[in-house]
């Protein structure tokens, strides 16, 4: 019979920073409009960087993506949304730029909230799964 008082050492893989004996649950969240991709992690990252830098080209550079591809993603999101998520500004001292519209900022917040709630649920399920599997080993 195993002693429950004996402390078991948990081994963490230094390459992955994960316990190789623990079961992890993962999920990806994205939003489609009809049969077209509307928002996912990559597009959310792009929106966040546009918001931070005020520039599609800076955001694209930070993501190691061409300006053309970044602009195509922004254009696709703007075309699919009821109102544009991103708008370009022209002129001025800085030569213009790009910024998120109020609905663009709202979408970012909603996506982050949804992802946080899903992550919380996945952690709960992960704990239950590992508890059940641990019971089978005892």
SULBEL-V872480 format. One line per field, one symbol per residue. burial: I if it has 24 or more other C-alpha atoms within 12 Angstrom, else O. A space follows every 10 residues. Layout:
burial=???
//
This chain:
burial=OOOOOOOOOO OOOOOOOOOO OOOOOOOOOO IOOOOOOIII OIIIIIIIII IOOIIIIIII OOOOOOOOOI IOIIIIIIOO IOOIIIIIOO OOOOOOIIII OOOIIOIIOO IOOOOOOOOO OOOOOOOOOO OOOOOOOO
//
